[in-house]
Amino acid sequence: MRTADPVRSTVYLAPELHEALRLKAAHSRRSMSDIVNEALRQALREDEEDLAAVRRRAKEKALSYEDFLAKLKADGTL
């Protein structure tokens, strides 16, 4: 699902991450670039979902830690 030509970028990986990535690429018969691109897309998607949740809940009343503990005790969770 490429919409544009890939852009070359230099990324410095810890040696153990590079080795794990290299092995995963070989095992899955995929390129290291494909695996990294997929992981970045997933991480950015999760960030987007988190930010959307924060925006949806921005007007909620804040609950103190003490009140939260009291609520957990009252409903039998604690």
N, CA, C, O and CB atoms as a CASP TS submission, in Angstrom:
PFRMAT TS
TARGET T0000
AUTHOR 0000-0000-0000
METHOD Language model
MODEL 1
PARENT N/A
ATOM      1  N   MET     1       0.833  -1.182   0.000  1.00  0.00           N
ATOM      2  CA  MET     1       0.000   0.000   0.000  1.00  0.00           C
ATOM      3  C   MET     1       0.875   1.242   0.000  1.00  0.00           C
ATOM      4  O   MET     1       0.646   2.154   0.794  1.00  0.00           O
ATOM      5  CB  MET     1      -0.946   0.000   1.205  1.00  0.00           C
ATOM      6  N   ARG     2       1.829   1.292  -0.836  1.00  0.00           N
ATOM      7  CA  ARG     2       2.718   2.442  -0.923  1.00  0.00           C
ATOM      8  C   ARG     2       2.075   3.535  -1.759  1.00  0.00           C
ATOM      9  O   ARG     2       1.560   3.285  -2.849  1.00  0.00           O
ATOM     10  CB  ARG     2       4.075   2.040  -1.516  1.00  0.00           C
ATOM     11  N   THR     3       2.116   4.753  -1.228  1.00  0.00           N
ATOM     12  CA  THR     3       1.561   5.881  -1.972  1.00  0.00           C
ATOM     13  C   THR     3       2.660   6.722  -2.587  1.00  0.00           C
ATOM     14  O   THR     3       2.397   7.542  -3.467  1.00  0.00           O
ATOM     15  CB  THR     3       0.692   6.742  -1.067  1.00  0.00           C
ATOM     16  N   ALA     4       3.870   6.530  -2.141  1.00  0.00           N
ATOM     17  CA  ALA     4       5.003   7.300  -2.662  1.00  0.00           C
ATOM     18  C   ALA     4       6.236   6.411  -2.649  1.00  0.00           C
ATOM     19  O   ALA     4       6.255   5.346  -2.031  1.00  0.00           O
ATOM     20  CB  ALA     4       5.244   8.601  -1.826  1.00  0.00           C
ATOM     21  N   ASP     5       7.251   6.871  -3.339  1.00  0.00           N
ATOM     22  CA  ASP     5       8.508   6.130  -3.333  1.00  0.00           C
ATOM     23  C   ASP     5       9.108   6.155  -1.926  1.00  0.00           C
ATOM     24  O   ASP     5       9.001   7.163  -1.228  1.00  0.00           O
ATOM     25  CB  ASP     5       9.504   6.722  -4.367  1.00  0.00           C
ATOM     26  N   PRO     6       9.731   5.069  -1.511  1.00  0.00           N
ATOM     27  CA  PRO     6      10.347   5.030  -0.181  1.00  0.00           C
ATOM     28  C   PRO     6      11.444   6.094  -0.048  1.00  0.00           C
ATOM     29  O   PRO     6      12.077   6.485  -1.029  1.00  0.00           O
ATOM     30  CB  PRO     6      10.931   3.630   0.097  1.00  0.00           C
ATOM     31  N   VAL     7      11.644   6.540   1.173  1.00  0.00           N
ATOM     32  CA  VAL     7      12.683   7.512   1.490  1.00  0.00           C
ATOM     33  C   VAL     7      13.743   6.792   2.305  1.00  0.00           C
ATOM     34  O   VAL     7      13.433   6.107   3.280  1.00  0.00           O
ATOM     35  CB  VAL     7      12.105   8.752   2.265  1.00  0.00           C
ATOM     36  N   ARG     8      14.968   6.949   1.908  1.00  0.00           N
ATOM     37  CA  ARG     8      16.066   6.317   2.635  1.00  0.00           C
ATOM     38  C   ARG     8      16.359   7.123   3.901  1.00  0.00           C
ATOM     39  O   ARG     8      16.395   8.354   3.877  1.00  0.00           O
ATOM     40  CB  ARG     8      17.339   6.207   1.738  1.00  0.00           C
ATOM     41  N   SER     9      16.567   6.409   4.997  1.00  0.00           N
ATOM     42  CA  SER     9      16.834   7.058   6.273  1.00  0.00           C
ATOM     43  C   SER     9      17.842   6.227   7.050  1.00  0.00           C
ATOM     44  O   SER     9      17.843   4.999   6.966  1.00  0.00           O
ATOM     45  CB  SER     9      15.530   7.248   7.087  1.00  0.00           C
ATOM     46  N   THR    10      18.689   6.894   7.797  1.00  0.00           N
ATOM     47  CA  THR    10      19.650   6.194   8.640  1.00  0.00           C
ATOM     48  C   THR    10      19.095   6.128  10.055  1.00  0.00           C
ATOM     49  O   THR    10      18.759   7.147  10.660  1.00  0.00           O
ATOM     50  CB  THR    10      21.040   6.898   8.616  1.00  0.00           C
ATOM     51  N   VAL    11      19.008   4.923  10.560  1.00  0.00           N
ATOM     52  CA  VAL    11      18.523   4.702  11.923  1.00  0.00           C
ATOM     53  C   VAL    11      19.568   3.861  12.633  1.00  0.00           C
ATOM     54  O   VAL    11      20.031   2.856  12.094  1.00  0.00           O
ATOM     55  CB  VAL    11      17.107   4.002  11.940  1.00  0.00           C
ATOM     56  N   TYR    12      19.940   4.262  13.833  1.00  0.00           N
ATOM     57  CA  TYR    12      20.922   3.517  14.613  1.00  0.00           C
ATOM     58  C   TYR    12      20.195   2.608  15.587  1.00  0.00           C
ATOM     59  O   TYR    12      19.434   3.077  16.433  1.00  0.00           O
ATOM     60  CB  TYR    12      21.883   4.473  15.365  1.00  0.00           C
ATOM     61  N   LEU    13      20.427   1.319  15.468  1.00  0.00           N
ATOM     62  CA  LEU    13      19.794   0.322  16.318  1.00  0.00           C
ATOM     63  C   LEU    13      20.806  -0.259  17.287  1.00  0.00           C
ATOM     64  O   LEU    13      21.993  -0.375  16.980  1.00  0.00           O
ATOM     65  CB  LEU    13      19.162  -0.790  15.476  1.00  0.00           C
ATOM     66  N   ALA    14      20.315  -0.618  18.454  1.00  0.00           N
ATOM     67  CA  ALA    14      21.162  -1.367  19.388  1.00  0.00           C
ATOM     68  C   ALA    14      21.507  -2.692  18.711  1.00  0.00           C
ATOM     69  O   ALA    14      20.672  -3.266  18.012  1.00  0.00           O
ATOM     70  CB  ALA    14      20.440  -1.598  20.787  1.00  0.00           C
ATOM     71  N   PRO    15      22.728  -3.180  18.914  1.00  0.00           N
ATOM     72  CA  PRO    15      23.151  -4.411  18.228  1.00  0.00           C
ATOM     73  C   PRO    15      22.194  -5.584  18.419  1.00  0.00           C
ATOM     74  O   PRO    15      21.951  -6.337  17.476  1.00  0.00           O
ATOM     75  CB  PRO    15      24.514  -4.811  18.709  1.00  0.00           C
ATOM     76  N   GLU    16      21.653  -5.750  19.613  1.00  0.00           N
ATOM     77  CA  GLU    16      20.756  -6.885  19.852  1.00  0.00           C
ATOM     78  C   GLU    16      19.424  -6.702  19.114  1.00  0.00           C
ATOM     79  O   GLU    16      18.818  -7.687  18.694  1.00  0.00           O
ATOM     80  CB  GLU    16      20.503  -7.056  21.364  1.00  0.00           C
ATOM     81  N   LEU    17      18.961  -5.453  18.949  1.00  0.00           N
ATOM     82  CA  LEU    17      17.746  -5.205  18.180  1.00  0.00           C
ATOM     83  C   LEU    17      17.986  -5.458  16.695  1.00  0.00           C
ATOM     84  O   LEU    17      17.134  -6.015  16.002  1.00  0.00           O
ATOM     85  CB  LEU    17      17.255  -3.769  18.402  1.00  0.00           C
ATOM     86  N   HIS    18      19.139  -5.048  16.226  1.00  0.00           N
ATOM     87  CA  HIS    18      19.473  -5.279  14.823  1.00  0.00           C
ATOM     88  C   HIS    18      19.518  -6.775  14.532  1.00  0.00           C
ATOM     89  O   HIS    18      18.998  -7.226  13.512  1.00  0.00           O
ATOM     90  CB  HIS    18      20.823  -4.621  14.468  1.00  0.00           C
ATOM     91  N   GLU    19      20.125  -7.530  15.409  1.00  0.00           N
ATOM     92  CA  GLU    19      20.225  -8.983  15.226  1.00  0.00           C
ATOM     93  C   GLU    19      18.835  -9.616  15.249  1.00  0.00           C
ATOM     94  O   GLU    19      18.526 -10.471  14.419  1.00  0.00           O
ATOM     95  CB  GLU    19      21.122  -9.612  16.325  1.00  0.00           C
ATOM     96  N   ALA    20      17.997  -9.197  16.200  1.00  0.00           N
ATOM     97  CA  ALA    20      16.639  -9.741  16.278  1.00  0.00           C
ATOM     98  C   ALA    20      15.843  -9.390  15.021  1.00  0.00           C
ATOM     99  O   ALA    20      15.102 -10.222  14.498  1.00  0.00           O
ATOM    100  CB  ALA    20      15.916  -9.211  17.532  1.00  0.00           C
ATOM    101  N   LEU    21      15.997  -8.173  14.546  1.00  0.00           N
ATOM    102  CA  LEU    21      15.310  -7.744  13.332  1.00  0.00           C
ATOM    103  C   LEU    21      15.794  -8.544  12.130  1.00  0.00           C
ATOM    104  O   LEU    21      14.990  -8.996  11.313  1.00  0.00           O
ATOM    105  CB  LEU    21      15.524  -6.244  13.094  1.00  0.00           C
ATOM    106  N   ARG    22      17.085  -8.716  12.026  1.00  0.00           N
ATOM    107  CA  ARG    22      17.665  -9.479  10.914  1.00  0.00           C
ATOM    108  C   ARG    22      17.143 -10.915  10.913  1.00  0.00           C
ATOM    109  O   ARG    22      16.776 -11.446   9.865  1.00  0.00           O
ATOM    110  CB  ARG    22      19.206  -9.474  11.000  1.00  0.00           C
ATOM    111  N   LEU    23      17.110 -11.543  12.096  1.00  0.00           N
ATOM    112  CA  LEU    23      16.619 -12.914  12.205  1.00  0.00           C
ATOM    113  C   LEU    23      15.126 -13.009  11.891  1.00  0.00           C
ATOM    114  O   LEU    23      14.687 -13.940  11.217  1.00  0.00           O
ATOM    115  CB  LEU    23      16.891 -13.457  13.601  1.00  0.00           C
ATOM    116  N   LYS    24      14.353 -12.044  12.383  1.00  0.00           N
ATOM    117  CA  LYS    24      12.918 -12.046  12.099  1.00  0.00           C
ATOM    118  C   LYS    24      12.668 -11.888  10.607  1.00  0.00           C
ATOM    119  O   LYS    24      11.800 -12.555  10.045  1.00  0.00           O
ATOM    120  CB  LYS    24      12.210 -10.926  12.877  1.00  0.00           C
ATOM    121  N   ALA    25      13.421 -11.012   9.971  1.00  0.00           N
ATOM    122  CA  ALA    25      13.274 -10.802   8.529  1.00  0.00           C
ATOM    123  C   ALA    25      13.585 -12.093   7.768  1.00  0.00           C
ATOM    124  O   ALA    25      12.853 -12.468   6.853  1.00  0.00           O
ATOM    125  CB  ALA    25      14.200  -9.658   8.050  1.00  0.00           C
ATOM    126  N   ALA    26      14.649 -12.755   8.140  1.00  0.00           N
ATOM    127  CA  ALA    26      15.022 -13.997   7.464  1.00  0.00           C
ATOM    128  C   ALA    26      13.967 -15.081   7.700  1.00  0.00           C
ATOM    129  O   ALA    26      13.579 -15.801   6.780  1.00  0.00           O
ATOM    130  CB  ALA    26      16.402 -14.480   7.951  1.00  0.00           C
ATOM    131  N   HIS    27      13.518 -15.179   8.940  1.00  0.00           N
ATOM    132  CA  HIS    27      12.540 -16.211   9.289  1.00  0.00           C
ATOM    133  C   HIS    27      11.207 -15.975   8.588  1.00  0.00           C
ATOM    134  O   HIS    27      10.570 -16.923   8.126  1.00  0.00           O
ATOM    135  CB  HIS    27      12.332 -16.254  10.804  1.00  0.00           C
ATOM    136  N   SER    28      10.785 -14.724   8.506  1.00  0.00           N
ATOM    137  CA  SER    28       9.482 -14.408   7.918  1.00  0.00           C
ATOM    138  C   SER    28       9.548 -14.142   6.415  1.00  0.00           C
ATOM    139  O   SER    28       8.529 -13.923   5.759  1.00  0.00           O
ATOM    140  CB  SER    28       8.892 -13.208   8.610  1.00  0.00           C
ATOM    141  N   ARG    29      10.779 -14.167   5.887  1.00  0.00           N
ATOM    142  CA  ARG    29      10.999 -13.892   4.458  1.00  0.00           C
ATOM    143  C   ARG    29      10.438 -12.532   4.054  1.00  0.00           C
ATOM    144  O   ARG    29       9.828 -12.368   2.998  1.00  0.00           O
ATOM    145  CB  ARG    29      10.359 -14.989   3.601  1.00  0.00           C
ATOM    146  N   ARG    30      10.671 -11.569   4.937  1.00  0.00           N
ATOM    147  CA  ARG    30      10.281 -10.188   4.679  1.00  0.00           C
ATOM    148  C   ARG    30      11.528  -9.330   4.812  1.00  0.00           C
ATOM    149  O   ARG    30      12.522  -9.747   5.407  1.00  0.00           O
ATOM    150  CB  ARG    30       9.150  -9.711   5.658  1.00  0.00           C
ATOM    151  N   SER    31      11.469  -8.143   4.261  1.00  0.00           N
ATOM    152  CA  SER    31      12.624  -7.257   4.397  1.00  0.00           C
ATOM    153  C   SER    31      12.604  -6.597   5.779  1.00  0.00           C
ATOM    154  O   SER    31      11.554  -6.448   6.404  1.00  0.00           O
ATOM    155  CB  SER    31      12.631  -6.179   3.273  1.00  0.00           C
ATOM    156  N   MET    32      13.778  -6.213   6.226  1.00  0.00           N
ATOM    157  CA  MET    32      13.878  -5.486   7.487  1.00  0.00           C
ATOM    158  C   MET    32      13.081  -4.183   7.390  1.00  0.00           C
ATOM    159  O   MET    32      12.431  -3.778   8.354  1.00  0.00           O
ATOM    160  CB  MET    32      15.364  -5.198   7.842  1.00  0.00           C
ATOM    161  N   SER    33      13.131  -3.538   6.243  1.00  0.00           N
ATOM    162  CA  SER    33      12.380  -2.288   6.044  1.00  0.00           C
ATOM    163  C   SER    33      10.886  -2.505   6.214  1.00  0.00           C
ATOM    164  O   SER    33      10.213  -1.698   6.856  1.00  0.00           O
ATOM    165  CB  SER    33      12.663  -1.709   4.655  1.00  0.00           C
ATOM    166  N   ASP    34      10.359  -3.584   5.648  1.00  0.00           N
ATOM    167  CA  ASP    34       8.927  -3.866   5.792  1.00  0.00           C
ATOM    168  C   ASP    34       8.544  -4.054   7.258  1.00  0.00           C
ATOM    169  O   ASP    34       7.511  -3.552   7.703  1.00  0.00           O
ATOM    170  CB  ASP    34       8.545  -5.116   4.989  1.00  0.00           C
ATOM    171  N   ILE    35       9.364  -4.767   7.996  1.00  0.00           N
ATOM    172  CA  ILE    35       9.079  -5.015   9.406  1.00  0.00           C
ATOM    173  C   ILE    35       9.133  -3.713  10.201  1.00  0.00           C
ATOM    174  O   ILE    35       8.259  -3.458  11.030  1.00  0.00           O
ATOM    175  CB  ILE    35      10.072  -6.036   9.986  1.00  0.00           C
ATOM    176  N   VAL    36      10.141  -2.895   9.959  1.00  0.00           N
ATOM    177  CA  VAL    36      10.262  -1.613  10.667  1.00  0.00           C
ATOM    178  C   VAL    36       9.097  -0.691  10.305  1.00  0.00           C
ATOM    179  O   VAL    36       8.521  -0.053  11.186  1.00  0.00           O
ATOM    180  CB  VAL    36      11.611  -0.928  10.331  1.00  0.00           C
ATOM    181  N   ASN    37       8.746  -0.614   9.023  1.00  0.00           N
ATOM    182  CA  ASN    37       7.619   0.223   8.606  1.00  0.00           C
ATOM    183  C   ASN    37       6.322  -0.216   9.278  1.00  0.00           C
ATOM    184  O   ASN    37       5.544   0.618   9.740  1.00  0.00           O
ATOM    185  CB  ASN    37       7.458   0.179   7.086  1.00  0.00           C
ATOM    186  N   GLU    38       6.093  -1.521   9.331  1.00  0.00           N
ATOM    187  CA  GLU    38       4.887  -2.033   9.986  1.00  0.00           C
ATOM    188  C   GLU    38       4.871  -1.671  11.471  1.00  0.00           C
ATOM    189  O   GLU    38       3.842  -1.252  12.000  1.00  0.00           O
ATOM    190  CB  GLU    38       4.792  -3.558   9.816  1.00  0.00           C
ATOM    191  N   ALA    39       6.013  -1.832  12.139  1.00  0.00           N
ATOM    192  CA  ALA    39       6.091  -1.516  13.567  1.00  0.00           C
ATOM    193  C   ALA    39       5.859  -0.022  13.817  1.00  0.00           C
ATOM    194  O   ALA    39       5.176   0.349  14.772  1.00  0.00           O
ATOM    195  CB  ALA    39       7.459  -1.940  14.132  1.00  0.00           C
ATOM    196  N   LEU    40       6.418   0.821  12.971  1.00  0.00           N
ATOM    197  CA  LEU    40       6.218   2.268  13.115  1.00  0.00           C
ATOM    198  C   LEU    40       4.761   2.646  12.886  1.00  0.00           C
ATOM    199  O   LEU    40       4.199   3.452  13.628  1.00  0.00           O
ATOM    200  CB  LEU    40       7.117   3.035  12.138  1.00  0.00           C
ATOM    201  N   ARG    41       4.153   2.068  11.863  1.00  0.00           N
ATOM    202  CA  ARG    41       2.734   2.352  11.614  1.00  0.00           C
ATOM    203  C   ARG    41       1.886   1.960  12.822  1.00  0.00           C
ATOM    204  O   ARG    41       1.005   2.713  13.237  1.00  0.00           O
ATOM    205  CB  ARG    41       2.243   1.604  10.355  1.00  0.00           C
ATOM    206  N   GLN    42       2.152   0.791  13.378  1.00  0.00           N
ATOM    207  CA  GLN    42       1.391   0.326  14.540  1.00  0.00           C
ATOM    208  C   GLN    42       1.605   1.253  15.736  1.00  0.00           C
ATOM    209  O   GLN    42       0.641   1.609  16.414  1.00  0.00           O
ATOM    210  CB  GLN    42       1.795  -1.116  14.906  1.00  0.00           C
ATOM    211  N   ALA    43       2.827   1.642  16.001  1.00  0.00           N
ATOM    212  CA  ALA    43       3.111   2.531  17.137  1.00  0.00           C
ATOM    213  C   ALA    43       2.428   3.878  16.953  1.00  0.00           C
ATOM    214  O   ALA    43       1.850   4.417  17.896  1.00  0.00           O
ATOM    215  CB  ALA    43       4.628   2.729  17.305  1.00  0.00           C
ATOM    216  N   LEU    44       2.491   4.420  15.750  1.00  0.00           N
ATOM    217  CA  LEU    44       1.851   5.715  15.484  1.00  0.00           C
ATOM    218  C   LEU    44       0.331   5.604  15.561  1.00  0.00           C
ATOM    219  O   LEU    44      -0.334   6.527  16.031  1.00  0.00           O
ATOM    220  CB  LEU    44       2.269   6.246  14.102  1.00  0.00           C
ATOM    221  N   ARG    45      -0.222   4.484  15.104  1.00  0.00           N
ATOM    222  CA  ARG    45      -1.671   4.256  15.199  1.00  0.00           C
ATOM    223  C   ARG    45      -2.097   4.217  16.663  1.00  0.00           C
ATOM    224  O   ARG    45      -3.120   4.795  17.030  1.00  0.00           O
ATOM    225  CB  ARG    45      -2.071   2.935  14.484  1.00  0.00           C
ATOM    226  N   GLU    46      -1.312   3.534  17.502  1.00  0.00           N
ATOM    227  CA  GLU    46      -1.624   3.465  18.930  1.00  0.00           C
ATOM    228  C   GLU    46      -1.544   4.846  19.566  1.00  0.00           C
ATOM    229  O   GLU    46      -2.389   5.198  20.389  1.00  0.00           O
ATOM    230  CB  GLU    46      -0.669   2.497  19.646  1.00  0.00           C
ATOM    231  N   ASP    47      -0.540   5.630  19.195  1.00  0.00           N
ATOM    232  CA  ASP    47      -0.433   6.999  19.710  1.00  0.00           C
ATOM    233  C   ASP    47      -1.662   7.810  19.315  1.00  0.00           C
ATOM    234  O   ASP    47      -2.212   8.548  20.133  1.00  0.00           O
ATOM    235  CB  ASP    47       0.850   7.683  19.186  1.00  0.00           C
ATOM    236  N   GLU    48      -2.090   7.673  18.069  1.00  0.00           N
ATOM    237  CA  GLU    48      -3.258   8.405  17.583  1.00  0.00           C
ATOM    238  C   GLU    48      -4.506   8.010  18.375  1.00  0.00           C
ATOM    239  O   GLU    48      -5.310   8.870  18.735  1.00  0.00           O
ATOM    240  CB  GLU    48      -3.472   8.142  16.077  1.00  0.00           C
ATOM    241  N   GLU    49      -4.669   6.720  18.645  1.00  0.00           N
ATOM    242  CA  GLU    49      -5.806   6.240  19.431  1.00  0.00           C
ATOM    243  C   GLU    49      -5.752   6.787  20.853  1.00  0.00           C
ATOM    244  O   GLU    49      -6.776   7.192  21.403  1.00  0.00           O
ATOM    245  CB  GLU    49      -5.834   4.705  19.455  1.00  0.00           C
ATOM    246  N   ASP    50      -4.564   6.800  21.449  1.00  0.00           N
ATOM    247  CA  ASP    50      -4.411   7.328  22.805  1.00  0.00           C
ATOM    248  C   ASP    50      -4.762   8.812  22.856  1.00  0.00           C
ATOM    249  O   ASP    50      -5.471   9.254  23.760  1.00  0.00           O
ATOM    250  CB  ASP    50      -2.977   7.107  23.308  1.00  0.00           C
ATOM    251  N   LEU    51      -4.271   9.576  21.893  1.00  0.00           N
ATOM    252  CA  LEU    51      -4.560  11.012  21.858  1.00  0.00           C
ATOM    253  C   LEU    51      -6.046  11.275  21.650  1.00  0.00           C
ATOM    254  O   LEU    51      -6.600  12.202  22.240  1.00  0.00           O
ATOM    255  CB  LEU    51      -3.753  11.691  20.750  1.00  0.00           C
ATOM    256  N   ALA    52      -6.688  10.474  20.825  1.00  0.00           N
ATOM    257  CA  ALA    52      -8.127  10.626  20.611  1.00  0.00           C
ATOM    258  C   ALA    52      -8.893  10.338  21.905  1.00  0.00           C
ATOM    259  O   ALA    52      -9.859  11.033  22.217  1.00  0.00           O
ATOM    260  CB  ALA    52      -8.609   9.688  19.480  1.00  0.00           C
ATOM    261  N   ALA    53      -8.473   9.331  22.648  1.00  0.00           N
ATOM    262  CA  ALA    53      -9.120   9.004  23.924  1.00  0.00           C
ATOM    263  C   ALA    53      -8.947  10.147  24.917  1.00  0.00           C
ATOM    264  O   ALA    53      -9.879  10.487  25.645  1.00  0.00           O
ATOM    265  CB  ALA    53      -8.542   7.698  24.510  1.00  0.00           C
ATOM    266  N   VAL    54      -7.768  10.735  24.947  1.00  0.00           N
ATOM    267  CA  VAL    54      -7.527  11.864  25.853  1.00  0.00           C
ATOM    268  C   VAL    54      -8.436  13.035  25.480  1.00  0.00           C
ATOM    269  O   VAL    54      -9.018  13.675  26.355  1.00  0.00           O
ATOM    270  CB  VAL    54      -6.035  12.301  25.808  1.00  0.00           C
ATOM    271  N   ARG    55      -8.557  13.312  24.181  1.00  0.00           N
ATOM    272  CA  ARG    55      -9.441  14.409  23.745  1.00  0.00           C
ATOM    273  C   ARG    55     -10.889  14.133  24.128  1.00  0.00           C
ATOM    274  O   ARG    55     -11.593  15.038  24.577  1.00  0.00           O
ATOM    275  CB  ARG    55      -9.334  14.617  22.222  1.00  0.00           C
ATOM    276  N   ARG    56     -11.343  12.891  23.955  1.00  0.00           N
ATOM    277  CA  ARG    56     -12.727  12.546  24.302  1.00  0.00           C
ATOM    278  C   ARG    56     -12.988  12.722  25.788  1.00  0.00           C
ATOM    279  O   ARG    56     -14.092  13.087  26.192  1.00  0.00           O
ATOM    280  CB  ARG    56     -13.038  11.110  23.890  1.00  0.00           C
ATOM    281  N   ARG    57     -11.972  12.461  26.599  1.00  0.00           N
ATOM    282  CA  ARG    57     -12.162  12.484  28.055  1.00  0.00           C
ATOM    283  C   ARG    57     -11.698  13.785  28.701  1.00  0.00           C
ATOM    284  O   ARG    57     -11.692  13.891  29.928  1.00  0.00           O
ATOM    285  CB  ARG    57     -11.426  11.329  28.683  1.00  0.00           C
ATOM    286  N   ALA    58     -11.316  14.759  27.914  1.00  0.00           N
ATOM    287  CA  ALA    58     -10.737  15.998  28.436  1.00  0.00           C
ATOM    288  C   ALA    58     -11.666  16.729  29.398  1.00  0.00           C
ATOM    289  O   ALA    58     -11.194  17.388  30.324  1.00  0.00           O
ATOM    290  CB  ALA    58     -10.376  16.913  27.296  1.00  0.00           C
ATOM    291  N   LYS    59     -12.964  16.628  29.197  1.00  0.00           N
ATOM    292  CA  LYS    59     -13.906  17.382  30.037  1.00  0.00           C
ATOM    293  C   LYS    59     -14.409  16.584  31.233  1.00  0.00           C
ATOM    294  O   LYS    59     -15.225  17.076  32.012  1.00  0.00           O
ATOM    295  CB  LYS    59     -15.085  17.833  29.209  1.00  0.00           C
ATOM    296  N   GLU    60     -13.924  15.354  31.378  1.00  0.00           N
ATOM    297  CA  GLU    60     -14.337  14.557  32.531  1.00  0.00           C
ATOM    298  C   GLU    60     -13.773  15.157  33.817  1.00  0.00           C
ATOM    299  O   GLU    60     -12.684  15.730  33.838  1.00  0.00           O
ATOM    300  CB  GLU    60     -13.875  13.092  32.374  1.00  0.00           C
ATOM    301  N   LYS    61     -14.538  15.008  34.866  1.00  0.00           N
ATOM    302  CA  LYS    61     -14.092  15.481  36.166  1.00  0.00           C
ATOM    303  C   LYS    61     -12.904  14.629  36.642  1.00  0.00           C
ATOM    304  O   LYS    61     -12.925  13.402  36.546  1.00  0.00           O
ATOM    305  CB  LYS    61     -15.257  15.436  37.196  1.00  0.00           C
ATOM    306  N   ALA    62     -11.894  15.297  37.146  1.00  0.00           N
ATOM    307  CA  ALA    62     -10.721  14.583  37.672  1.00  0.00           C
ATOM    308  C   ALA    62     -11.103  13.859  38.959  1.00  0.00           C
ATOM    309  O   ALA    62     -11.934  14.338  39.730  1.00  0.00           O
ATOM    310  CB  ALA    62      -9.535  15.565  37.927  1.00  0.00           C
ATOM    311  N   LEU    63     -10.490  12.710  39.179  1.00  0.00           N
ATOM    312  CA  LEU    63     -10.745  11.913  40.374  1.00  0.00           C
ATOM    313  C   LEU    63      -9.422  11.748  41.107  1.00  0.00           C
ATOM    314  O   LEU    63      -8.437  11.282  40.534  1.00  0.00           O
ATOM    315  CB  LEU    63     -11.379  10.520  40.017  1.00  0.00           C
ATOM    316  N   SER    64      -9.407  12.131  42.369  1.00  0.00           N
ATOM    317  CA  SER    64      -8.159  12.013  43.128  1.00  0.00           C
ATOM    318  C   SER    64      -7.859  10.543  43.394  1.00  0.00           C
ATOM    319  O   SER    64      -8.739   9.685  43.327  1.00  0.00           O
ATOM    320  CB  SER    64      -8.245  12.802  44.463  1.00  0.00           C
ATOM    321  N   TYR    65      -6.610  10.283  43.694  1.00  0.00           N
ATOM    322  CA  TYR    65      -6.190   8.919  44.001  1.00  0.00           C
ATOM    323  C   TYR    65      -6.972   8.380  45.195  1.00  0.00           C
ATOM    324  O   TYR    65      -7.418   7.233  45.185  1.00  0.00           O
ATOM    325  CB  TYR    65      -4.678   8.868  44.283  1.00  0.00           C
ATOM    326  N   GLU    66      -7.132   9.207  46.216  1.00  0.00           N
ATOM    327  CA  GLU    66      -7.854   8.793  47.424  1.00  0.00           C
ATOM    328  C   GLU    66      -9.311   8.462  47.103  1.00  0.00           C
ATOM    329  O   GLU    66      -9.841   7.462  47.586  1.00  0.00           O
ATOM    330  CB  GLU    66      -7.786   9.896  48.495  1.00  0.00           C
ATOM    331  N   ASP    67      -9.959   9.301  46.289  1.00  0.00           N
ATOM    332  CA  ASP    67     -11.346   9.045  45.900  1.00  0.00           C
ATOM    333  C   ASP    67     -11.447   7.770  45.066  1.00  0.00           C
ATOM    334  O   ASP    67     -12.398   7.000  45.201  1.00  0.00           O
ATOM    335  CB  ASP    67     -11.915  10.242  45.114  1.00  0.00           C
ATOM    336  N   PHE    68     -10.456   7.557  44.204  1.00  0.00           N
ATOM    337  CA  PHE    68     -10.446   6.359  43.375  1.00  0.00           C
ATOM    338  C   PHE    68     -10.317   5.111  44.249  1.00  0.00           C
ATOM    339  O   PHE    68     -11.021   4.127  44.022  1.00  0.00           O
ATOM    340  CB  PHE    68      -9.296   6.421  42.349  1.00  0.00           C
ATOM    341  N   LEU    69      -9.437   5.138  45.234  1.00  0.00           N
ATOM    342  CA  LEU    69      -9.291   4.004  46.145  1.00  0.00           C
ATOM    343  C   LEU    69     -10.583   3.759  46.915  1.00  0.00           C
ATOM    344  O   LEU    69     -11.002   2.615  47.091  1.00  0.00           O
ATOM    345  CB  LEU    69      -8.132   4.244  47.121  1.00  0.00           C
ATOM    346  N   ALA    70     -11.209   4.835  47.371  1.00  0.00           N
ATOM    347  CA  ALA    70     -12.470   4.708  48.104  1.00  0.00           C
ATOM    348  C   ALA    70     -13.536   4.072  47.206  1.00  0.00           C
ATOM    349  O   ALA    70     -14.307   3.232  47.670  1.00  0.00           O
ATOM    350  CB  ALA    70     -12.949   6.095  48.617  1.00  0.00           C
ATOM    351  N   LYS    71     -13.587   4.457  45.939  1.00  0.00           N
ATOM    352  CA  LYS    71     -14.554   3.885  44.992  1.00  0.00           C
ATOM    353  C   LYS    71     -14.281   2.396  44.806  1.00  0.00           C
ATOM    354  O   LYS    71     -15.219   1.599  44.790  1.00  0.00           O
ATOM    355  CB  LYS    71     -14.491   4.620  43.625  1.00  0.00           C
ATOM    356  N   LEU    72     -13.016   2.007  44.665  1.00  0.00           N
ATOM    357  CA  LEU    72     -12.669   0.594  44.507  1.00  0.00           C
ATOM    358  C   LEU    72     -13.063  -0.207  45.740  1.00  0.00           C
ATOM    359  O   LEU    72     -13.539  -1.336  45.621  1.00  0.00           O
ATOM    360  CB  LEU    72     -11.170   0.439  44.238  1.00  0.00           C
ATOM    361  N   LYS    73     -12.871   0.363  46.911  1.00  0.00           N
ATOM    362  CA  LYS    73     -13.262  -0.320  48.157  1.00  0.00           C
ATOM    363  C   LYS    73     -14.772  -0.433  48.243  1.00  0.00           C
ATOM    364  O   LYS    73     -15.299  -1.471  48.645  1.00  0.00           O
ATOM    365  CB  LYS    73     -12.714   0.430  49.393  1.00  0.00           C
ATOM    366  N   ALA    74     -15.482   0.645  47.863  1.00  0.00           N
ATOM    367  CA  ALA    74     -16.935   0.654  47.953  1.00  0.00           C
ATOM    368  C   ALA    74     -17.578  -0.373  47.036  1.00  0.00           C
ATOM    369  O   ALA    74     -18.584  -0.982  47.399  1.00  0.00           O
ATOM    370  CB  ALA    74     -17.463   2.025  47.628  1.00  0.00           C
ATOM    371  N   ASP    75     -17.016  -0.572  45.863  1.00  0.00           N
ATOM    372  CA  ASP    75     -17.627  -1.533  44.951  1.00  0.00           C
ATOM    373  C   ASP    75     -17.065  -2.960  45.110  1.00  0.00           C
ATOM    374  O   ASP    75     -17.410  -3.861  44.346  1.00  0.00           O
ATOM    375  CB  ASP    75     -17.431  -1.064  43.523  1.00  0.00           C
ATOM    376  N   GLY    76     -16.195  -3.146  46.115  1.00  0.00           N
ATOM    377  CA  GLY    76     -15.695  -4.479  46.421  1.00  0.00           C
ATOM    378  C   GLY    76     -14.494  -4.930  45.612  1.00  0.00           C
ATOM    379  O   GLY    76     -14.069  -6.080  45.729  1.00  0.00           O
ATOM    380  N   THR    77     -13.944  -4.057  44.801  1.00  0.00           N
ATOM    381  CA  THR    77     -12.755  -4.428  44.023  1.00  0.00           C
ATOM    382  C   THR    77     -11.548  -4.600  44.925  1.00  0.00           C
ATOM    383  O   THR    77     -10.720  -5.484  44.703  1.00  0.00           O
ATOM    384  CB  THR    77     -12.459  -3.373  42.951  1.00  0.00           C
ATOM    385  N   LEU    78     -11.447  -3.761  45.938  1.00  0.00           N
ATOM    386  CA  LEU    78     -10.349  -3.873  46.904  1.00  0.00           C
ATOM    387  C   LEU    78     -10.850  -4.327  48.244  1.00  0.00           C
ATOM    388  O   LEU    78     -10.063  -4.477  49.179  1.00  0.00           O
ATOM    389  CB  LEU    78      -9.620  -2.552  47.052  1.00  0.00           C
TER
END
